[in-house]
Every structure is written in C-alpha cells, then in structure tokens.
Amino acid sequence: IAGITQAPTSQILAAGRRMTLRCTQDMRHNAMYWYRQDLGLGLRLIHYSNTAGTTGKGEVPDGYSVSRANTDDFPLTLASAVPSQTPVYFCASSDSDRNTEAFFGQGTRLTVV
Amino acid sequence: AQSVAQPEDQVNVAEGNPLTVKCTYSVSGNPYLFWYVQYPNRGLQFLLKYITGDNLVKGSYGFEAEFNKSQTSFHLKKPSALVSDSALYFCAVRTYYGNNRLAFGKGNQVVVIP
C-alpha cells in the first residue's frame, strides 16, 4: 500500500442495507476525514478524526458512523442506505501537526437502489 | 466554524490567457489554506498551500496563489492557461483550535478553450 486506499471503488446497494466503506493509510497521519461529493455542492465533511480513538462530526453526519481503532484505518458505516446517499465518497488523511496537505483516496461511487 | 466561498460556478478562459480562480474564507484565528484540482472520475490532487511566511505561494503545474489577510482571500492564478488545465478546482481552509476540520468550497469548473 502506498498512500491512502479506499474499498470498494464502486458498489450497488439495496435501500435499507448496511454498508461499510473502508479507508486505510500507511503514512502514519494523525488526522483522517470522510467527505461526500455531490454535484454542485462540492465536498462536505461527514466525520473526521484527529487521532486514533477520537472522532468528530462534520457538516453532514446524519445516517453515518465512523470508528478509529488505530492510526491506519477509518471505516465509514451507512447504517441503513437511502437513495440520497449516492454521492462519491472520499477518504483523506493529513499530518496536521506538521501542517501537511490532505491526501485523498480514489473515491467510492455508491449507488443505492 | 471555518468556511470557504468560491463565488463562480464556472470559469472560461482562452488558452494562453491568464487564469484566476477566486476563493475567500472565514475562520477564527490564522488560516491554513489549500488548493486542490480534480480531473473527471478521479480523486483530489494537491496543488499548493499557505501555512505561514511569504503571501505568494507557488505550486504544481505553474499555479500560484496569493494570501491576502485583509481581504480574506486566496485566489489561484496561472499566467498562461493550457487546455489540460480544464478541471474542477477546490479551495480549502483549516485552523487548529481543538480540531483539524478541513472545510472545502463548492468548487469551480475551469474550462480552457483552445
């Protein structure tokens, strides 16, 4: 692994189903983020984590949960998928103590039917 | 809470002409400012950042941006646009007051016309 990796890259999901999007980084960054990208709305922060063991809510947290059991992994769970949850999801990480830029994964395109 | 405004939805520019993409921000405290570019069906790629020091920062692919504290702006510029610069551009701001929240603007579509 080099950088930040998201899985899956795309997924079709039935409404009401639970889904976990995976995000792993190998840069030992302390901060990690989940964003959703909707057409015309840019990137909106869902949840973030400053360091392992802590998480915080972003702009649009409803219907989503996260965990940060260790430095490398930051999974995002949709408890019950709804059709409005069909943007592209991006995971990112940064070393905020050194003020590095955020590094982004390639995105997960989710379709809820 | 920090926020970013990118007032224009789309910026059209002729190839070879100067390109400017506007960004203003709102934060409590000193801002850390970033520009990213996104090509179709791809993730975001970092272009440049302002943390401290010289207000004019230079980044990848010939881009630069100027931090203006009095106008709370961080406009992205390129002296001579290329067709390959056509993409979606995002401005982002972060400050550290107990959290590391990185806030993005809605993005600007840049179209460089041959």
HADDOCK unambig.tbl for C-alpha pairs under 7 A between the chains (distance, minus, plus):
assign (segid A and resid 40 and name CA) (segid B and resid 106 and name CA) 6.72 0.50 0.50
assign (segid A and resid 41 and name CA) (segid B and resid 106 and name CA) 5.13 0.50 0.50
assign (segid A and resid 42 and name CA) (segid B and resid 105 and name CA) 6.27 0.50 0.50
assign (segid A and resid 42 and name CA) (segid B and resid 106 and name CA) 3.64 0.50 0.50
assign (segid A and resid 42 and name CA) (segid B and resid 107 and name CA) 5.52 0.50 0.50
assign (segid A and resid 43 and name CA) (segid B and resid 104 and name CA) 5.95 0.50 0.50
assign (segid A and resid 43 and name CA) (segid B and resid 106 and name CA) 6.42 0.50 0.50
assign (segid A and resid 44 and name CA) (segid B and resid 104 and name CA) 7.00 0.50 0.50
assign (segid A and resid 50 and name CA) (segid B and resid 99 and name CA) 6.53 0.50 0.50
assign (segid A and resid 50 and name CA) (segid B and resid 100 and name CA) 6.20 0.50 0.50
assign (segid A and resid 96 and name CA) (segid B and resid 100 and name CA) 6.83 0.50 0.50
assign (segid A and resid 104 and name CA) (segid B and resid 43 and name CA) 6.22 0.50 0.50
assign (segid A and resid 104 and name CA) (segid B and resid 44 and name CA) 5.97 0.50 0.50
assign (segid A and resid 105 and name CA) (segid B and resid 43 and name CA) 6.15 0.50 0.50
assign (segid A and resid 106 and name CA) (segid B and resid 42 and name CA) 6.04 0.50 0.50
assign (segid A and resid 106 and name CA) (segid B and resid 43 and name CA) 4.60 0.50 0.50
assign (segid A and resid 107 and name CA) (segid B and resid 43 and name CA) 6.05 0.50 0.50
